[in-house]
């Protein structure tokens, strides 16, 4: 006989379970099957065409859906090609401290519920995700989003955290190796009121991110995309 299906919540909260091998014929893993299995190392038959396992996270074969997580790193990146996180996928996972979302997947109910060590969540998209019920309940985290999208995220995350903010950085203006001025700004804000220097006999074409003027050119009205200080 060959295992073909693992039922919903089959191993939920079995935190003493340390390893599992998914054979080639497994084609169904129920939601919450490994919720709370934060010590679990997951391996998969090379001939299994239904799933993919990366860093102890189970995806569907196209890596667009996250199904379950085991013994993961404390900091994880969820790539923009992920469009859905199934219910209970990371529930009770005490390893998790920081998540960065490159995109805006649909996040199922209880997906990140009771992640007791989760402290920081970052979203790189200006669009807020869909959240299922209790998806981030019982956590204490700071949420970092694009400045121009704070209100959108407040509408979605208000039941989970009141600490919704943007990364603050400095714009440091440099001319002839001297600092002219520094300005405090936020990642994802609209650039405005850039310093406009005047020098007789010269036309100012903008602020560039390097000295040979082939890097990023910053102009008023552009979106500021950076989480580190910018030297212009």
N, C-alpha and C positions, 0 to 999 in steps of 0.2 A: 504494500500500500504506500501511496505517496501523499504527503500533505499538500492540499491545494488551497486551503482557506484558513485564516485566523480570525476568529470572531471579535465582535466589538468588546472592548475593555477586557480582553482575554487575560492579559498579564498586568493590568493596571495596578500601579503602586507596589509592584514586586521589586522593591529597591535592592533586594539581595541578589537578584538575577544579574549575572555578570556577562553572559555571552549567549548568543543565539545565532544559528545558521539557517538561512532561508533557502530551501532547495529550489530547483529549477521550475517545479510545477506550481509553486505558490502564486496564485493569481489574484487573491483578495486578502487585504488586511483591513479589518474593521476599524472604525473610528475609536480612538482611545485604547487600542490594543496594547500599547506600550507606554501609556501615560504614567509618569512618575517613576519610570525605570531609568533613573539617572546614573546608574552604574553599568548600564548595559552596553557591551560591544556587539555591533551588528555586522555580520558577514553575509554575503549573498552569492549564490551559485553564478558562475560566469555565463551559464546558459539560461538564466532567468531573463525573460524578455519583458516582464511586467513592471519591474521596479529597478531603482538605482539607489545605491547607498553611498553617500559621501560624508565623511567625518561623523559617522554614526547617526546620520539623519537619513530617513527613508523617503525617497521621492518616487513619483510615478516614472515610467520609462523616459518620458520627455523632459523630466526635471522641472515641470511647471506646477506641480502640486507637492506640498510637503505633507506626509502622512503621519510620521512619528519620529521621535528623537530619543536617543539613548544617552550615553556618556559623552556629552558635547563639551567643546571649549567654553570658557567663561564669556568670551566675546565672539559673536557670530555675525556674519553678513548674509542677509537674504537677498539674493540677486534679483534684478528687475524682471527676469524671465519667469519668476515664480508668481503665479496669478491667484493661487489659493493655498491657504494653510488650513488643513482639516481640523475639525473639533478635537480638543484634548491633546493636540500634537506635542506640545511642550508642557503640559500641565504638571505641576508639582516638581518641575526640574530645578533642583537647587543649585546646579552648576552655573546656571545662566546669570550673568551680571550685566551684560551690555548687548543690545541688538541694534544693528543698522539695517534699515530697509532701503534698498535702492529704488524700489518701485512701490506700488500700492496694491498689494494682494488683498483679496477677500480673506478676512481673518475669522475663522470659525469660532463657535462658542467654546468657552473654557480653554482656548488654545494656549494661553499663557497664564492661566489661573494658578495662583499659589506658587509662583516662582519667587521664593522668599528672599533671594539675594539679588534680584533684578533691580538695578539702580539707575541705568541710563538707557533710553530708547531714542534712536535717531531716525528721522524720515528725510530722505533726499528729494522727495517729490513735492511739488506744490499742491497736489491733489491729496485729500485725506482719504484713507482707506475705509472700506466697509468693515464694521466690527460686529461679530455675533455677540449674543448675551454672555456676560461674565468673562469675556475674552482676556481681560487684564485685571481681574478682581484680586483683592488681597495682596497687592504688591505696593511697594513704596519706591516710585521711580520718578526721575526728571525726564521730561519729554522735550527733545530738541527738534525744531522744525524750521522751515524757511520763514523769515520774518514776515513776508507778505501773505503768509498762509496761517498765521497764528489763530485768527478767528475761526477758520474752517476746522482746524484741529481742536479748538476749544469746544466746538459744537459736538464733536465726535467723542472726545476723551474726557469730558467734564466729570463723568461719574467715576473715573479711574485715577485722575491726578489733577491737581490744581497748579502743578509746577510745569507750565508749558512756556517755552522760551526759545530764543535763537542764540546761536553761538556769536559772541561779541568778539570783534577783531579790531585791529588798528590799521588805518591807512597812513603810511609814513611817506611824506613827500620829500624827495631828495633832488637837489640840483647842485651840480659842481661839487659833489661829495659832501654837501652840507644838508642837514635836515631843515627844511623850511617850516614844516608844520606837521602835526599829527592829528588824526581825527578818528573818533570811535564810531564804528558802524556795526551792522549786523549781517550775517550770512543770509542771503535771500532777500535783501532789501533793494529798493530802487536807488541807484546812484544819483545823487543830486548835490548841488553846491560844491562841485569839485573846485579846488583851488585853481585859479586861472592866472598864472604869472604873466607879467609883461616885461619884455626886453626890447629896447629900441633897435629897429632894424631886423627883427625876427618875427615870424608868424608862429604862434603856438598851435601845434597839431594834436595835442592830447598827451595823456600820461600813459607811458608804456611800462611793462613789467620787467624790462631789462634795458641795458645801456645801449644796445645796438638796434633798438626800435623794431624788432621783429617778433616780439612777444605779444601778450594781450594788451590791447589798447582800451583804456577805461574812459568812458564818456558819460555825461549826464543822461539819464533816462535808461541806461542799461541796468540789468540785474546783476548784483554783486554775488558771485559764486565763489566763496572761499571760507574755510574754517581756520585759516592761519593768517597772520598779519601780512599785509601787502606793502611792498616797498616800491614806490613809483619814482 
